[in-house]
Amino acid sequence: MSSHAGVEPRSRPLAGTAVPAAPARRTAIRGVYRAESRKLAAQLSTRALAATCLLGPLAFALVLRLQSGLPADTLFGVWVHQSGYAVSLVVLGFAGSWGFAVIAGVLAGDLFAGEDRHGTWKLILSRSATRREVFIGKLLAAGAVAIILVSLTAVSSLIAGVLTSGSQPLVGLSGSELPPAHALILVSVAWAVSILPALGFVALAALFSLATRNGIAGALGPVLVALIMQLLDLIGNGSWVHAALLGSAFDDWHGLFVAHPYIQPLVVGGLVSLAWIGCALLLAWRSLRHRDFAGEVASRAGRLRAAAMVLGSVAILAALAAATGLGPTTITPARLQASLTPEFNNLTLMQQRLLGRRIGSGARLRIMSKCLRRGGSASGPGDDWTCTLSVFIPQQGVEPFRETPVTYDMSVQADGCYKAEGPPVFIGQQTMRDSHGATVVNPLFTIYGCFEADG
């Protein structure tokens, strides 16, 4: 009897036998999908993830409500007490950095490695499903559960934000207020476009699961990749590698919240996510397709696979780190000035209205700005930028205008988003009293903004 007999009868039909029809293949895939979905739903880890996605945003919103501090290091973090939509976006920012990678690792890290651990590959392939059908069915189940968990987090964060901070207008990344209905639509779109890169991490987890045949490596692999991508995003002035990172696709929704929205990063991020998904699944399928379930030596093969993956990962990491300087430098003083100047104008007028001063519609300040980078390069992302805004205030007397300079220390990311921190001596503290005596955020204390870095 052949060593492959009874292992996978449908994957290698004998001469003269009919290849299974498409409806039969779809039925087999559907059967694998249902079985894997039930298996995932019954696992304690999946239920713990669902509970975290449901209750985590609410707990986060309650903690923010009970403390006076603000998560000012996160985009929209300064507005979490003013609008519930900001709470949802802060949760999305954290999920894009770590949460989605953890979800992918838990769902798909043991998706295939579990069959190796329990020794059930021959059993499942001796039934009515081929390798391809098992591969597709398992991935569809993990992807569907991942989408459900991301959607659950989105809905939970929106509800938690509105319950704890209200549904007031959201201050956008150009310093102007977005009406509640508009903000709700944009926040929903931001969560929706994050599903595709989240599925990219699911594909990576499946690859780690198949290549290493180890559930722990499959679960931790996506988290390690997310960490490496964040580190790569901090080095180099070029734009090519930064745009090609899967983690960067989680930030492409930022352009929706500026005065003149731009969607090019969304298109690029979608294509990048599809490329990562395609490459990861292709490598995973090759690993499964060429496996010999009958006669391999597990221990030696496992050590060789682990060594090959470590060496390959180190080589890829070194190549990416060396290539972070490739491509045009899109973060320039001119673009930064063009974005910060009108935003400072909008936020200054907002501050004056909060103080009870009447400001006419369309009012504008006379502002001249100059942005410089203290580092060796005159352009590129980094936390060594300064921007001085000279505000010319009309006054009576010999001089028609009085120049008042305000200097902000700035940190600029590779995607064109920045954080500006002003001098408290001139602009006041992080919070202030409005005309009704209520404590509100000082709009000029910390300024977040974005501009189209590829434009």
Beta strands, then each sheet from edge to edge (+ up, - down):
strand 1: 170-171
strand 2: 177-178
strand 3: 366-373
strand 4: 382-394
strand 5: 401-412
strand 6: 417-421
strand 7: 431-433
strand 8: 439-441
strand 9: 446-450
sheet 1: 1+ 2-
sheet 2: 3+ 4- 5+ 6- 9+
sheet 3: 7+ 8-
end
